[in-house]
Amino acid sequence: MSHFSYKNGALCAENVPLADIARQFGTPAYVYSKAALLENYAAYADTCKLHGPEKSPALVCFAVKSNSNLAVLNLLARQGAGFDIVSGGELQRVLAAGGDPKKVIFSGVGKTADDIRLALTHGILCFNVESEAELHHLNEIAGKMGQPAPISFRVNPDVDAKTHPYISTGLQENKFGIPFPDVLACYRKAAMLPNIRVLGIDCHIGSQLLDDKPLLDALDKMIDLVDRLNHEGYNLQHLDIGGGLGIAYNNEQPVKVQDYVQRLYAKVNHWRLHKYQGRPIKIIFEPGRSIVGNAGLLLTEVQYLKPTPTKNFAVVDAAMNDLMRPALYDAWHRVQPVKESGARKLVWDVVGPVCETGDWLAHDRELALSQGDLLAVMSAGAYGMTMASNYNSRPRVAEVMVDGDRVHLIRKREQVADLFALESLLP
Ligand SMILES: *Cc1c(COP(=O)(O)O)cnc(C)c1O
């Protein structure tokens, strides 16, 4: 069920008309539905409980880079979520939001010494190591701190995720992960290092996957590795399958989370029983978009209508700096009027005020528009606010979360003075 729907012609977030939110908090604004977030998280957690072994419960680590607002992180932490981070900054957000560092996994190809020290200090669950150089760096820092570093290798399983090239990460030509043929050698090297504790194995093959076949293919290859490592005496405690499930932006039909998790456990359970001698192994997921993407929208107001001989432009107050996905990935977001209207529709390009031709939010949409109308750019909960910038000295927008009849401001709109507060003039 969608938590954004029309009631008496007015588009609402749960029970609150978006027009009320615009009046109270201004535009542009990101609007999230708490019920949608909880529902999407539960799709993972509840299905894991249903099909996973009791003795080694799964861990759902929300990918913080998809939406790092403290209220979002706190809400998920309270449900028992772990977190997948890619920087020390994200770890500090998780801690500030009340997340448990023992449920944090740290991904990324370029972890800095400061990031690593911070993560070791807080005793995170696991580093997902992406290169041999990183392994040695980690060993050295862990040695100096007298605190061994728990690791998985991020394997590049060389499967084609069949998604946008910018968000595909599991093919051999990508910068991510350890090439499949080198994985065993890396584990052997890790075993020789005094300050490294081998804990698990990891992969993440890409994002916005509509089909789970590439994920299940990757799982087969990972299981095969776990078996081979087991023969060499490594007893891995977890298998991290990454994130990447897609959402419907338009009329795509992504696999249901429940179906994917069920199929994954069917494979894992069969293998554990018949080949792995029933040993426990924890499954870790790293979903971002599939939890938060369709739980948020970007609310914006039409500033000017600008018909031209070739195209009609609707200039709105949100722009590429607020929602970068169209400019960056050529992404398609549904645009819905906040008030349903029977007026005649025209074809519009919805564009922002930023001085770039790439500053568009939607092309060729049939809408009945007047100046001052409110529009909702849908499916903007993931990689929306986290990718926002201050380009053109535009303050980042407010974020609110709706819970039934209530609206909570979860991030104030920035003030222009905030933007240059850290700058100084020459003497
Ligand atoms: C981005 C990322 C994720 C989350 O991907 P989604 O497509 O949002 O589910 C998970 N793991 C890693 C390592 C990532 O980089």
The ligand as an SDF file (V2000), in Angstrom:
LIG
                    3D

 15 15  0  0  0  0  0  0  0  0999 V2000
   25.2050    1.8280   -1.9500 C   0  0  0  0  0  0  0  0  0  0  0  0
   25.5180    0.5610   -1.2800 C   0  0  0  0  0  0  0  0  0  0  0  0
   24.4950   -0.2220   -0.7430 C   0  0  0  0  0  0  0  0  0  0  0  0
   23.0300    0.1260   -0.8690 C   0  0  0  0  0  0  0  0  0  0  0  0
   22.5550   -0.0090   -2.1690 O   0  0  0  0  0  0  0  0  0  0  0  0
   20.9890    0.1260   -2.4780 P   0  0  0  0  0  0  0  0  0  0  0  0
   20.9190   -0.0410   -3.9430 O   0  0  0  0  0  0  0  0  0  0  0  0
   20.5760    1.4770   -2.0360 O   0  0  0  0  0  0  0  0  0  0  0  0
   20.2860   -0.9560   -1.7420 O   0  0  0  0  0  0  0  0  0  0  0  0
   24.8580   -1.3770   -0.0700 C   0  0  0  0  0  0  0  0  0  0  0  0
   26.1420   -1.7520    0.0540 N   0  0  0  0  0  0  0  0  0  0  0  0
   27.1600   -1.0240   -0.4540 C   0  0  0  0  0  0  0  0  0  0  0  0
   28.5550   -1.4740   -0.2860 C   0  0  0  0  0  0  0  0  0  0  0  0
   26.8780    0.1560   -1.1420 C   0  0  0  0  0  0  0  0  0  0  0  0
   27.8790    0.8620   -1.6630 O   0  0  0  0  0  0  0  0  0  0  0  0
  1  2  1  0
  2  3  1  0
  2 14  2  0
  3  4  1  0
  3 10  2  0
  4  5  1  0
  5  6  1  0
  6  7  2  0
  6  8  1  0
  6  9  1  0
 10 11  1  0
 11 12  2  0
 12 13  1  0
 12 14  1  0
 14 15  1  0
M  END
$$$$
